[in-house]
């Protein structure tokens, strides 16, 4: 499943590094959200520094 994530930008590098260890794919994007990630479940993206997320339905 793909998720759109909003993250704490003051900890951006730390959060992205952690997500890369638990998710299959991590893509930095510009637009209405900060990242798109591919994860098996919502539990994988519950990382300190992730402020909000939702399912990405177009992928």
C-alpha distance matrix in Angstrom:
0.0 3.8 6.6 10.3 12.7 16.4 18.4 22.0 23.5 26.5 24.4 22.0 22.7 22.5 19.1 17.7 19.4 18.0 14.3 15.1 16.3 13.3 10.3 9.9 10.3 12.0 13.5 16.4 17.0 19.9 19.8 18.8 16.5 16.8 13.6 10.2 8.2 5.5 5.6 6.0 7.1 8.9 11.9 11.0 11.2 14.3 16.6 20.0 20.2 16.9 18.5 15.9 12.2 10.5 7.4 7.7 8.8 10.6 8.3
3.8 0.0 3.8 7.0 9.7 13.5 15.6 19.3 20.5 23.7 21.9 19.3 20.2 20.5 17.0 15.4 17.6 16.7 12.9 13.8 15.8 13.3 9.9 9.8 8.9 9.6 10.4 13.0 13.3 16.1 16.1 15.3 13.0 13.3 10.1 6.6 5.5 4.4 6.4 8.5 9.2 9.7 12.9 11.6 10.5 13.9 15.6 18.8 18.2 14.9 16.4 13.8 10.2 8.7 6.1 5.2 7.5 8.8 6.8
6.6 3.8 0.0 3.8 6.3 9.9 12.3 16.1 17.5 20.8 19.2 16.9 18.4 18.5 14.9 13.8 16.6 15.5 11.9 13.6 15.8 13.4 10.5 11.6 10.4 9.8 10.4 12.0 12.1 14.5 14.2 12.7 10.1 10.7 8.1 5.5 5.4 6.5 7.5 10.1 9.4 8.4 11.7 10.7 8.6 11.5 13.2 16.0 15.2 11.6 12.7 10.0 6.4 5.5 4.5 4.8 8.3 10.2 9.4
10.3 7.0 3.8 0.0 3.8 7.0 10.0 13.8 14.9 18.4 17.4 14.9 17.0 17.7 14.1 13.2 16.5 15.9 12.6 14.6 17.2 15.4 12.8 14.1 12.0 10.2 9.7 10.1 9.6 11.3 10.7 9.0 6.3 7.4 5.9 4.7 6.8 9.3 10.8 13.7 12.8 11.1 14.1 13.2 10.2 12.5 13.7 15.7 14.0 10.5 11.0 8.4 5.4 5.4 6.2 5.7 9.4 10.8 10.8
12.7 9.7 6.3 3.8 0.0 3.8 6.3 10.0 11.5 14.8 13.8 11.7 14.1 14.5 10.9 10.7 14.2 13.5 10.7 13.3 15.8 14.3 12.5 14.6 12.6 10.1 10.1 9.7 9.9 11.4 11.3 9.5 5.9 5.8 5.1 6.2 7.6 10.7 11.6 14.7 13.4 11.0 13.2 12.2 8.6 10.3 10.8 12.3 10.3 6.9 7.5 5.9 4.4 6.9 9.0 9.4 13.2 14.6 14.5
16.4 13.5 9.9 7.0 3.8 0.0 3.8 7.1 8.7 12.1 11.8 10.2 13.3 13.9 10.6 11.2 14.8 14.4 12.4 15.2 17.8 16.7 15.4 17.8 15.7 12.6 12.2 10.7 10.6 11.1 10.7 8.7 5.3 5.1 6.7 9.2 11.0 14.3 15.1 18.2 16.6 13.8 15.6 14.8 11.0 11.6 11.4 11.7 8.9 6.2 5.5 5.2 6.2 9.2 12.1 12.5 16.1 17.4 17.7
18.4 15.6 12.3 10.0 6.3 3.8 0.0 3.8 5.8 8.7 8.0 6.9 10.2 10.4 7.5 8.9 12.3 12.0 10.9 13.8 16.1 15.6 15.1 17.9 15.9 12.6 12.7 10.9 11.9 12.6 13.1 11.7 8.4 6.5 7.9 11.0 12.0 15.5 15.9 19.0 17.6 14.8 15.7 14.5 10.8 11.0 9.6 9.1 5.7 4.4 5.1 7.1 8.9 12.3 15.1 15.6 19.4 20.6 20.4
22.0 19.3 16.1 13.8 10.0 7.1 3.8 0.0 3.8 5.5 5.6 6.2 9.8 9.8 8.0 10.3 13.1 13.0 13.0 15.8 17.8 17.8 17.9 20.8 19.0 15.6 15.7 13.5 14.5 14.7 15.4 14.2 11.3 9.4 11.3 14.6 15.5 19.0 19.2 22.2 20.7 17.7 18.1 17.0 13.5 12.9 10.9 9.0 5.2 6.4 6.4 9.6 12.2 15.8 18.7 19.4 23.1 24.3 24.2
23.5 20.5 17.5 14.9 11.5 8.7 5.8 3.8 0.0 3.8 5.2 4.6 8.3 9.6 8.8 10.1 13.0 14.0 14.0 16.2 18.6 19.2 19.0 21.5 19.2 15.5 14.9 12.1 13.1 12.9 14.2 13.9 11.4 8.8 11.2 14.9 16.3 19.9 20.8 24.1 23.1 20.4 21.0 19.4 16.0 16.0 13.7 12.1 8.4 9.5 9.9 12.5 14.6 17.9 20.5 20.5 24.2 24.9 24.7
26.5 23.7 20.8 18.4 14.8 12.1 8.7 5.5 3.8 0.0 3.8 5.7 8.5 9.2 9.6 11.7 13.7 14.6 15.6 17.7 19.6 20.6 21.0 23.7 21.7 18.1 18.0 15.2 16.6 16.4 17.9 17.6 15.1 12.5 14.7 18.2 19.2 22.7 23.3 26.5 25.3 22.7 22.7 21.1 18.0 17.5 14.6 12.3 9.0 11.4 11.9 15.1 17.5 21.0 23.8 24.1 27.8 28.5 28.2
24.4 21.9 19.2 17.4 13.8 11.8 8.0 5.6 5.2 3.8 0.0 3.8 5.8 5.5 6.2 8.7 10.2 10.9 12.3 14.4 16.0 17.1 17.9 20.8 19.2 15.8 16.3 14.2 16.3 17.0 18.8 18.5 15.4 12.4 13.5 16.8 17.1 20.4 20.6 23.7 22.7 20.3 20.0 18.1 15.3 14.9 11.7 9.6 6.8 9.6 11.3 14.5 16.5 20.1 22.5 23.0 26.8 27.7 26.9
22.0 19.3 16.9 14.9 11.7 10.2 6.9 6.2 4.6 5.7 3.8 0.0 3.8 5.6 5.3 6.1 8.6 10.1 10.6 12.2 14.6 15.8 15.8 18.3 16.2 12.6 12.8 10.5 12.7 13.8 15.9 16.0 12.9 9.5 10.3 13.7 14.3 17.7 18.5 22.0 21.4 19.3 19.5 17.2 14.3 14.8 11.9 10.9 8.0 9.4 11.4 13.9 15.2 18.5 20.5 20.4 24.2 24.7 23.8
22.7 20.2 18.4 17.0 14.1 13.3 10.2 9.8 8.3 8.5 5.8 3.8 0.0 3.8 5.5 5.2 6.1 8.7 9.9 10.6 12.7 14.7 15.2 17.3 15.4 12.2 12.8 11.1 14.1 15.7 18.3 19.0 15.7 12.1 12.0 14.9 14.9 17.9 18.7 22.1 22.1 20.5 20.3 17.6 15.2 16.1 12.9 12.3 10.2 11.9 14.5 16.9 17.7 20.8 22.4 22.2 25.9 26.2 24.8
22.5 20.5 18.5 17.7 14.5 13.9 10.4 9.8 9.6 9.2 5.5 5.6 3.8 0.0 3.8 5.6 5.2 6.3 8.7 10.1 11.2 13.0 14.3 17.1 16.0 13.2 14.7 13.6 16.7 18.5 20.7 20.8 17.3 13.9 13.5 16.0 15.3 18.0 18.0 21.0 20.7 19.1 18.2 15.6 13.6 13.9 10.3 9.5 8.4 10.7 13.7 16.3 17.4 20.7 22.4 22.8 26.5 27.3 25.8
19.1 17.0 14.9 14.1 10.9 10.6 7.5 8.0 8.8 9.6 6.2 5.3 5.5 3.8 0.0 3.8 5.5 5.2 6.2 8.6 10.2 11.0 11.8 14.8 13.7 10.8 12.5 11.7 14.6 16.6 18.4 18.0 14.4 11.2 10.5 12.9 12.1 14.9 14.8 17.9 17.3 15.5 15.0 12.6 10.1 10.6 7.4 7.3 5.9 7.2 10.6 12.8 13.6 16.9 18.7 19.2 23.0 24.0 22.6
17.7 15.4 13.8 13.2 10.7 11.2 8.9 10.3 10.1 11.7 8.7 6.1 5.2 5.6 3.8 0.0 3.8 5.5 5.1 6.1 8.8 10.1 10.1 12.4 10.7 7.6 9.3 8.8 12.2 14.7 17.1 17.3 13.7 10.3 8.7 10.8 10.0 12.8 13.5 16.9 17.1 15.9 15.9 12.9 10.7 12.4 9.8 10.7 9.3 9.5 12.8 14.2 14.2 17.0 18.0 17.9 21.6 22.1 20.4
19.4 17.6 16.6 16.5 14.2 14.8 12.3 13.1 13.0 13.7 10.2 8.6 6.1 5.2 5.5 3.8 0.0 3.8 5.5 5.2 6.7 9.3 10.2 12.5 11.6 9.4 11.7 11.9 15.5 18.2 20.7 21.1 17.5 14.0 12.3 13.8 12.3 14.4 14.6 17.6 18.2 17.4 16.8 13.4 12.2 13.7 10.7 11.7 11.2 12.1 15.7 17.3 17.3 20.0 20.8 20.9 24.4 24.9 22.8
18.0 16.7 15.5 15.9 13.5 14.4 12.0 13.0 14.0 14.6 10.9 10.1 8.7 6.3 5.2 5.5 3.8 0.0 3.8 5.4 5.3 6.8 8.8 11.8 11.9 10.3 13.2 13.8 17.2 19.9 21.9 21.7 17.9 14.9 13.0 14.1 11.9 13.6 12.8 15.4 15.5 14.7 13.5 10.3 9.4 10.5 7.5 9.0 9.7 10.5 14.2 15.8 15.7 18.5 19.5 20.2 23.7 24.7 22.6
14.3 12.9 11.9 12.6 10.7 12.4 10.9 13.0 14.0 15.6 12.3 10.6 9.9 8.7 6.2 5.1 5.5 3.8 0.0 3.8 5.3 5.3 5.7 8.9 8.7 7.1 10.3 11.5 14.6 17.6 19.4 19.1 15.3 12.7 10.1 10.6 8.1 9.8 9.4 12.4 12.7 12.0 11.6 8.2 6.9 9.3 7.4 9.9 10.1 9.4 13.1 13.8 13.0 15.4 16.0 16.5 19.9 20.9 18.8
15.1 13.8 13.6 14.6 13.3 15.2 13.8 15.8 16.2 17.7 14.4 12.2 10.6 10.1 8.6 6.1 5.2 5.4 3.8 0.0 3.8 5.6 5.5 7.2 6.9 6.2 9.6 11.4 14.9 18.2 20.5 20.8 17.2 14.3 11.4 11.4 8.8 9.9 10.2 13.2 14.5 14.6 14.3 10.6 10.2 12.9 11.1 13.5 13.6 13.0 16.7 17.2 16.0 18.0 17.9 17.8 21.0 21.5 18.9
16.3 15.8 15.8 17.2 15.8 17.8 16.1 17.8 18.6 19.6 16.0 14.6 12.7 11.2 10.2 8.8 6.7 5.3 5.3 3.8 0.0 3.8 6.1 8.2 9.5 9.7 13.3 15.2 18.6 21.9 24.1 24.1 20.4 17.6 14.7 14.6 11.5 11.8 10.9 13.0 14.3 14.8 13.6 9.9 10.6 12.7 11.0 13.5 14.6 14.4 18.2 18.9 17.9 19.9 19.8 20.2 23.2 24.1 21.3
13.3 13.3 13.4 15.4 14.3 16.7 15.6 17.8 19.2 20.6 17.1 15.8 14.7 13.0 11.0 10.1 9.3 6.8 5.3 5.6 3.8 0.0 3.8 6.9 9.0 9.7 13.5 15.7 18.7 22.0 23.6 23.1 19.4 17.2 14.2 13.4 10.0 9.6 7.7 9.5 10.5 11.2 10.0 6.3 7.7 10.1 9.4 12.7 14.1 13.2 16.8 16.9 15.5 17.2 16.9 17.8 20.7 22.0 19.4
10.3 9.9 10.5 12.8 12.5 15.4 15.1 17.9 19.0 21.0 17.9 15.8 15.2 14.3 11.8 10.1 10.2 8.8 5.7 5.5 6.1 3.8 0.0 3.8 5.5 6.8 10.5 13.3 16.0 19.5 21.0 20.8 17.3 15.3 11.9 10.4 6.7 5.9 5.0 7.7 9.5 10.5 10.6 7.0 7.7 11.1 11.0 14.4 15.0 13.3 16.6 16.1 14.0 15.1 14.3 14.7 17.5 18.4 15.7
9.9 9.8 11.6 14.1 14.6 17.8 17.9 20.8 21.5 23.7 20.8 18.3 17.3 17.1 14.8 12.4 12.5 11.8 8.9 7.2 8.2 6.9 3.8 0.0 3.8 7.1 10.3 13.7 16.3 20.0 21.7 21.8 18.7 16.9 13.1 10.9 7.4 5.5 6.0 8.3 11.1 13.0 13.6 10.2 11.1 14.6 14.7 18.1 18.5 16.7 19.8 18.9 16.4 16.8 15.3 14.9 17.2 17.5 14.3
10.3 8.9 10.4 12.0 12.6 15.7 15.9 19.0 19.2 21.7 19.2 16.2 15.4 16.0 13.7 10.7 11.6 11.9 8.7 6.9 9.5 9.0 5.5 3.8 0.0 3.8 6.6 10.2 12.7 16.4 18.3 18.9 15.8 13.9 10.1 8.0 5.3 5.0 7.5 10.7 12.9 14.0 15.3 12.0 11.6 15.2 15.0 18.0 17.6 15.7 18.6 17.7 15.3 15.8 14.4 13.3 15.8 15.7 12.6
12.0 9.6 9.8 10.2 10.1 12.6 12.6 15.6 15.5 18.1 15.8 12.6 12.2 13.2 10.8 7.6 9.4 10.3 7.1 6.2 9.7 9.7 6.8 7.1 3.8 0.0 3.8 6.7 9.7 13.3 15.4 16.1 12.9 10.5 6.9 6.0 4.5 6.7 9.1 12.8 14.2 14.2 15.5 12.3 10.8 14.2 13.4 15.9 14.8 13.1 15.9 15.4 13.5 14.7 14.2 13.0 16.1 16.0 13.6
13.5 10.4 10.4 9.7 10.1 12.2 12.7 15.7 14.9 18.0 16.3 12.8 12.8 14.7 12.5 9.3 11.7 13.2 10.3 9.6 13.3 13.5 10.5 10.3 6.6 3.8 0.0 3.8 6.2 10.0 12.4 13.7 11.0 8.7 5.5 5.1 6.1 8.8 11.9 15.6 16.8 16.5 18.4 15.5 13.4 16.7 15.9 18.0 16.2 14.3 16.5 15.9 14.0 14.9 14.5 12.5 15.5 14.7 12.8
16.4 13.0 12.0 10.1 9.7 10.7 10.9 13.5 12.1 15.2 14.2 10.5 11.1 13.6 11.7 8.8 11.9 13.8 11.5 11.4 15.2 15.7 13.3 13.7 10.2 6.7 3.8 0.0 3.8 7.1 10.0 11.7 9.1 6.2 4.7 6.6 8.7 12.1 14.8 18.6 19.2 18.3 20.0 17.4 14.7 17.4 16.2 17.5 15.1 13.6 15.4 15.2 14.1 15.5 15.9 14.0 17.2 16.4 15.2
17.0 13.3 12.1 9.6 9.9 10.6 11.9 14.5 13.1 16.6 16.3 12.7 14.1 16.7 14.6 12.2 15.5 17.2 14.6 14.9 18.6 18.7 16.0 16.3 12.7 9.7 6.2 3.8 0.0 3.8 6.5 8.8 7.2 5.6 5.5 7.1 10.4 13.6 16.6 20.2 20.6 19.5 21.7 19.5 16.6 19.2 18.5 19.7 16.9 15.0 15.9 15.2 14.0 14.8 15.3 12.9 15.8 14.6 14.3
19.9 16.1 14.5 11.3 11.4 11.1 12.6 14.7 12.9 16.4 17.0 13.8 15.7 18.5 16.6 14.7 18.2 19.9 17.6 18.2 21.9 22.0 19.5 20.0 16.4 13.3 10.0 7.1 3.8 0.0 3.7 6.9 6.8 6.3 8.1 10.1 13.7 17.0 19.8 23.4 23.4 21.8 24.2 22.4 19.2 21.3 20.6 21.2 18.0 16.3 16.5 15.9 15.2 16.1 17.0 14.7 17.3 16.1 16.6
19.8 16.1 14.2 10.7 11.3 10.7 13.1 15.4 14.2 17.9 18.8 15.9 18.3 20.7 18.4 17.1 20.7 21.9 19.4 20.5 24.1 23.6 21.0 21.7 18.3 15.4 12.4 10.0 6.5 3.7 0.0 3.8 5.6 7.2 9.4 11.0 14.7 17.9 20.5 23.8 23.4 21.6 24.3 23.0 19.7 21.5 21.4 22.0 18.8 16.6 16.0 14.9 14.2 14.6 15.7 13.5 15.8 14.9 16.2
18.8 15.3 12.7 9.0 9.5 8.7 11.7 14.2 13.9 17.6 18.5 16.0 19.0 20.8 18.0 17.3 21.1 21.7 19.1 20.8 24.1 23.1 20.8 21.8 18.9 16.1 13.7 11.7 8.8 6.9 3.8 0.0 3.8 7.1 9.5 11.0 14.5 17.6 19.7 22.7 21.7 19.6 22.4 21.6 18.1 19.6 19.8 20.4 17.4 14.8 13.6 12.0 11.5 11.8 13.6 12.0 14.5 14.4 16.1
16.5 13.0 10.1 6.3 5.9 5.3 8.4 11.3 11.4 15.1 15.4 12.9 15.7 17.3 14.4 13.7 17.5 17.9 15.3 17.2 20.4 19.4 17.3 18.7 15.8 12.9 11.0 9.1 7.2 6.8 5.6 3.8 0.0 3.8 6.1 8.1 11.3 14.6 16.6 19.7 18.8 16.6 19.1 18.1 14.6 16.1 16.2 16.9 14.0 11.3 10.7 9.4 8.8 10.0 11.9 10.8 14.0 14.3 15.2
16.8 13.3 10.7 7.4 5.8 5.1 6.5 9.4 8.8 12.5 12.4 9.5 12.1 13.9 11.2 10.3 14.0 14.9 12.7 14.3 17.6 17.2 15.3 16.9 13.9 10.5 8.7 6.2 5.6 6.3 7.2 7.1 3.8 0.0 3.8 7.2 10.1 13.8 15.7 19.2 18.6 16.6 18.6 16.9 13.4 15.1 14.4 15.0 12.0 10.0 10.4 10.2 9.9 11.9 13.6 12.6 16.1 16.2 16.3
13.6 10.1 8.1 5.9 5.1 6.7 7.9 11.3 11.2 14.7 13.5 10.3 12.0 13.5 10.5 8.7 12.3 13.0 10.1 11.4 14.7 14.2 11.9 13.1 10.1 6.9 5.5 4.7 5.5 8.1 9.4 9.5 6.1 3.8 0.0 3.8 6.4 10.1 12.3 15.9 15.8 14.3 16.4 14.3 11.2 13.7 13.2 14.7 12.4 10.0 11.5 10.8 9.4 11.0 11.8 10.7 14.2 14.4 13.7
10.2 6.6 5.5 4.7 6.2 9.2 11.0 14.6 14.9 18.2 16.8 13.7 14.9 16.0 12.9 10.8 13.8 14.1 10.6 11.4 14.6 13.4 10.4 10.9 8.0 6.0 5.1 6.6 7.1 10.1 11.0 11.0 8.1 7.2 3.8 0.0 3.8 7.0 9.7 13.2 13.6 12.8 15.3 13.2 10.8 13.9 14.2 16.5 14.8 11.9 13.5 11.9 9.4 9.8 9.5 7.9 11.2 11.3 10.1
8.2 5.5 5.4 6.8 7.6 11.0 12.0 15.5 16.3 19.2 17.1 14.3 14.9 15.3 12.1 10.0 12.3 11.9 8.1 8.8 11.5 10.0 6.7 7.4 5.3 4.5 6.1 8.7 10.4 13.7 14.7 14.5 11.3 10.1 6.4 3.8 0.0 3.8 6.2 9.9 10.7 10.6 12.7 10.1 8.4 12.0 12.4 15.3 14.5 11.7 14.1 12.7 10.0 10.6 9.8 9.1 12.3 12.9 10.8
5.5 4.4 6.5 9.3 10.7 14.3 15.5 19.0 19.9 22.7 20.4 17.7 17.9 18.0 14.9 12.8 14.4 13.6 9.8 9.9 11.8 9.6 5.9 5.5 5.0 6.7 8.8 12.1 13.6 17.0 17.9 17.6 14.6 13.8 10.1 7.0 3.8 0.0 3.8 7.0 8.9 10.0 12.1 9.7 9.3 13.1 14.0 17.4 17.2 14.5 16.9 15.2 12.1 11.8 10.0 9.5 11.9 12.6 9.8
5.6 6.4 7.5 10.8 11.6 15.1 15.9 19.2 20.8 23.3 20.6 18.5 18.7 18.0 14.8 13.5 14.6 12.8 9.4 10.2 10.9 7.7 5.0 6.0 7.5 9.1 11.9 14.8 16.6 19.8 20.5 19.7 16.6 15.7 12.3 9.7 6.2 3.8 0.0 3.8 5.5 7.3 8.8 6.4 7.2 10.8 12.3 15.9 16.6 13.9 16.4 14.8 12.0 12.0 10.4 11.2 13.5 15.1 12.5
6.0 8.5 10.1 13.7 14.7 18.2 19.0 22.2 24.1 26.5 23.7 22.0 22.1 21.0 17.9 16.9 17.6 15.4 12.4 13.2 13.0 9.5 7.7 8.3 10.7 12.8 15.6 18.6 20.2 23.4 23.8 22.7 19.7 19.2 15.9 13.2 9.9 7.0 3.8 0.0 3.8 7.2 8.3 7.1 9.2 12.0 14.2 17.9 19.1 16.5 18.8 17.0 14.1 13.6 11.6 13.0 14.6 16.5 14.0
7.1 9.2 9.4 12.8 13.4 16.6 17.6 20.7 23.1 25.3 22.7 21.4 22.1 20.7 17.3 17.1 18.2 15.5 12.7 14.5 14.3 10.5 9.5 11.1 12.9 14.2 16.8 19.2 20.6 23.4 23.4 21.7 18.8 18.6 15.8 13.6 10.7 8.9 5.5 3.8 0.0 3.8 5.3 5.7 7.5 9.5 12.4 16.0 17.4 14.6 16.4 14.5 11.8 11.4 10.2 12.6 14.4 17.0 15.2
8.9 9.7 8.4 11.1 11.0 13.8 14.8 17.7 20.4 22.7 20.3 19.3 20.5 19.1 15.5 15.9 17.4 14.7 12.0 14.6 14.8 11.2 10.5 13.0 14.0 14.2 16.5 18.3 19.5 21.8 21.6 19.6 16.6 16.6 14.3 12.8 10.6 10.0 7.3 7.2 3.8 0.0 3.8 5.4 5.5 6.7 10.0 13.3 14.5 11.5 13.0 11.0 8.7 9.0 9.0 12.0 14.3 17.2 16.1
11.9 12.9 11.7 14.1 13.2 15.6 15.7 18.1 21.0 22.7 20.0 19.5 20.3 18.2 15.0 15.9 16.8 13.5 11.6 14.3 13.6 10.0 10.6 13.6 15.3 15.5 18.4 20.0 21.7 24.2 24.3 22.4 19.1 18.6 16.4 15.3 12.7 12.1 8.8 8.3 5.3 3.8 0.0 3.8 5.5 5.4 8.6 11.9 14.0 11.8 13.7 12.7 11.4 12.4 12.8 15.6 18.1 20.9 19.5
11.0 11.6 10.7 13.2 12.2 14.8 14.5 17.0 19.4 21.1 18.1 17.2 17.6 15.6 12.6 12.9 13.4 10.3 8.2 10.6 9.9 6.3 7.0 10.2 12.0 12.3 15.5 17.4 19.5 22.4 23.0 21.6 18.1 16.9 14.3 13.2 10.1 9.7 6.4 7.1 5.7 5.4 3.8 0.0 3.8 5.6 7.4 11.2 13.0 11.1 13.8 13.2 11.7 13.0 13.1 15.2 18.0 20.2 18.3
11.2 10.5 8.6 10.2 8.6 11.0 10.8 13.5 16.0 18.0 15.3 14.3 15.2 13.6 10.1 10.7 12.2 9.4 6.9 10.2 10.6 7.7 7.7 11.1 11.6 10.8 13.4 14.7 16.6 19.2 19.7 18.1 14.6 13.4 11.2 10.8 8.4 9.3 7.2 9.2 7.5 5.5 5.5 3.8 0.0 3.8 5.4 9.0 10.0 7.5 10.3 9.7 8.4 10.5 11.3 13.3 16.6 18.7 17.3
14.3 13.9 11.5 12.5 10.3 11.6 11.0 12.9 16.0 17.5 14.9 14.8 16.1 13.9 10.6 12.4 13.7 10.5 9.3 12.9 12.7 10.1 11.1 14.6 15.2 14.2 16.7 17.4 19.2 21.3 21.5 19.6 16.1 15.1 13.7 13.9 12.0 13.1 10.8 12.0 9.5 6.7 5.4 5.6 3.8 0.0 3.8 6.7 8.6 6.8 9.0 9.1 9.1 11.7 13.4 15.9 19.1 21.6 20.6
16.6 15.6 13.2 13.7 10.8 11.4 9.6 10.9 13.7 14.6 11.7 11.9 12.9 10.3 7.4 9.8 10.7 7.5 7.4 11.1 11.0 9.4 11.0 14.7 15.0 13.4 15.9 16.2 18.5 20.6 21.4 19.8 16.2 14.4 13.2 14.2 12.4 14.0 12.3 14.2 12.4 10.0 8.6 7.4 5.4 3.8 0.0 3.8 6.0 5.7 8.9 10.3 11.0 14.1 16.0 17.9 21.4 23.4 22.2
20.0 18.8 16.0 15.7 12.3 11.7 9.1 9.0 12.1 12.3 9.6 10.9 12.3 9.5 7.3 10.7 11.7 9.0 9.9 13.5 13.5 12.7 14.4 18.1 18.0 15.9 18.0 17.5 19.7 21.2 22.0 20.4 16.9 15.0 14.7 16.5 15.3 17.4 15.9 17.9 16.0 13.3 11.9 11.2 9.0 6.7 3.8 0.0 3.8 5.7 8.1 10.8 12.6 16.2 18.6 20.5 24.0 26.1 25.1
20.2 18.2 15.2 14.0 10.3 8.9 5.7 5.2 8.4 9.0 6.8 8.0 10.2 8.4 5.9 9.3 11.2 9.7 10.1 13.6 14.6 14.1 15.0 18.5 17.6 14.8 16.2 15.1 16.9 18.0 18.8 17.4 14.0 12.0 12.4 14.8 14.5 17.2 16.6 19.1 17.4 14.5 14.0 13.0 10.0 8.6 6.0 3.8 0.0 3.8 6.0 9.2 11.5 15.2 17.9 19.3 23.0 24.7 24.1
16.9 14.9 11.6 10.5 6.9 6.2 4.4 6.4 9.5 11.4 9.6 9.4 11.9 10.7 7.2 9.5 12.1 10.5 9.4 13.0 14.4 13.2 13.3 16.7 15.7 13.1 14.3 13.6 15.0 16.3 16.6 14.8 11.3 10.0 10.0 11.9 11.7 14.5 13.9 16.5 14.6 11.5 11.8 11.1 7.5 6.8 5.7 5.7 3.8 0.0 3.8 5.9 7.7 11.4 14.1 15.6 19.3 21.2 20.7
18.5 16.4 12.7 11.0 7.5 5.5 5.1 6.4 9.9 11.9 11.3 11.4 14.5 13.7 10.6 12.8 15.7 14.2 13.1 16.7 18.2 16.8 16.6 19.8 18.6 15.9 16.5 15.4 15.9 16.5 16.0 13.6 10.7 10.4 11.5 13.5 14.1 16.9 16.4 18.8 16.4 13.0 13.7 13.8 10.3 9.0 8.9 8.1 6.0 3.8 0.0 3.8 7.2 10.8 14.2 15.9 19.4 21.5 21.7
15.9 13.8 10.0 8.4 5.9 5.2 7.1 9.6 12.5 15.1 14.5 13.9 16.9 16.3 12.8 14.2 17.3 15.8 13.8 17.2 18.9 16.9 16.1 18.9 17.7 15.4 15.9 15.2 15.2 15.9 14.9 12.0 9.4 10.2 10.8 11.9 12.7 15.2 14.8 17.0 14.5 11.0 12.7 13.2 9.7 9.1 10.3 10.8 9.2 5.9 3.8 0.0 3.8 7.2 10.7 12.7 16.0 18.3 18.8
12.2 10.2 6.4 5.4 4.4 6.2 8.9 12.2 14.6 17.5 16.5 15.2 17.7 17.4 13.6 14.2 17.3 15.7 13.0 16.0 17.9 15.5 14.0 16.4 15.3 13.5 14.0 14.1 14.0 15.2 14.2 11.5 8.8 9.9 9.4 9.4 10.0 12.1 12.0 14.1 11.8 8.7 11.4 11.7 8.4 9.1 11.0 12.6 11.5 7.7 7.2 3.8 0.0 3.8 7.0 9.1 12.4 14.9 15.2
10.5 8.7 5.5 5.4 6.9 9.2 12.3 15.8 17.9 21.0 20.1 18.5 20.8 20.7 16.9 17.0 20.0 18.5 15.4 18.0 19.9 17.2 15.1 16.8 15.8 14.7 14.9 15.5 14.8 16.1 14.6 11.8 10.0 11.9 11.0 9.8 10.6 11.8 12.0 13.6 11.4 9.0 12.4 13.0 10.5 11.7 14.1 16.2 15.2 11.4 10.8 7.2 3.8 0.0 3.8 6.4 9.1 12.0 12.8
7.4 6.1 4.5 6.2 9.0 12.1 15.1 18.7 20.5 23.8 22.5 20.5 22.4 22.4 18.7 18.0 20.8 19.5 16.0 17.9 19.8 16.9 14.3 15.3 14.4 14.2 14.5 15.9 15.3 17.0 15.7 13.6 11.9 13.6 11.8 9.5 9.8 10.0 10.4 11.6 10.2 9.0 12.8 13.1 11.3 13.4 16.0 18.6 17.9 14.1 14.2 10.7 7.0 3.8 0.0 3.8 6.0 9.2 9.6
7.7 5.2 4.8 5.7 9.4 12.5 15.6 19.4 20.5 24.1 23.0 20.4 22.2 22.8 19.2 17.9 20.9 20.2 16.5 17.8 20.2 17.8 14.7 14.9 13.3 13.0 12.5 14.0 12.9 14.7 13.5 12.0 10.8 12.6 10.7 7.9 9.1 9.5 11.2 13.0 12.6 12.0 15.6 15.2 13.3 15.9 17.9 20.5 19.3 15.6 15.9 12.7 9.1 6.4 3.8 0.0 3.8 5.9 6.5
8.8 7.5 8.3 9.4 13.2 16.1 19.4 23.1 24.2 27.8 26.8 24.2 25.9 26.5 23.0 21.6 24.4 23.7 19.9 21.0 23.2 20.7 17.5 17.2 15.8 16.1 15.5 17.2 15.8 17.3 15.8 14.5 14.0 16.1 14.2 11.2 12.3 11.9 13.5 14.6 14.4 14.3 18.1 18.0 16.6 19.1 21.4 24.0 23.0 19.3 19.4 16.0 12.4 9.1 6.0 3.8 0.0 3.8 5.6
10.6 8.8 10.2 10.8 14.6 17.4 20.6 24.3 24.9 28.5 27.7 24.7 26.2 27.3 24.0 22.1 24.9 24.7 20.9 21.5 24.1 22.0 18.4 17.5 15.7 16.0 14.7 16.4 14.6 16.1 14.9 14.4 14.3 16.2 14.4 11.3 12.9 12.6 15.1 16.5 17.0 17.2 20.9 20.2 18.7 21.6 23.4 26.1 24.7 21.2 21.5 18.3 14.9 12.0 9.2 5.9 3.8 0.0 3.8
8.3 6.8 9.4 10.8 14.5 17.7 20.4 24.2 24.7 28.2 26.9 23.8 24.8 25.8 22.6 20.4 22.8 22.6 18.8 18.9 21.3 19.4 15.7 14.3 12.6 13.6 12.8 15.2 14.3 16.6 16.2 16.1 15.2 16.3 13.7 10.1 10.8 9.8 12.5 14.0 15.2 16.1 19.5 18.3 17.3 20.6 22.2 25.1 24.1 20.7 21.7 18.8 15.2 12.8 9.6 6.5 5.6 3.8 0.0
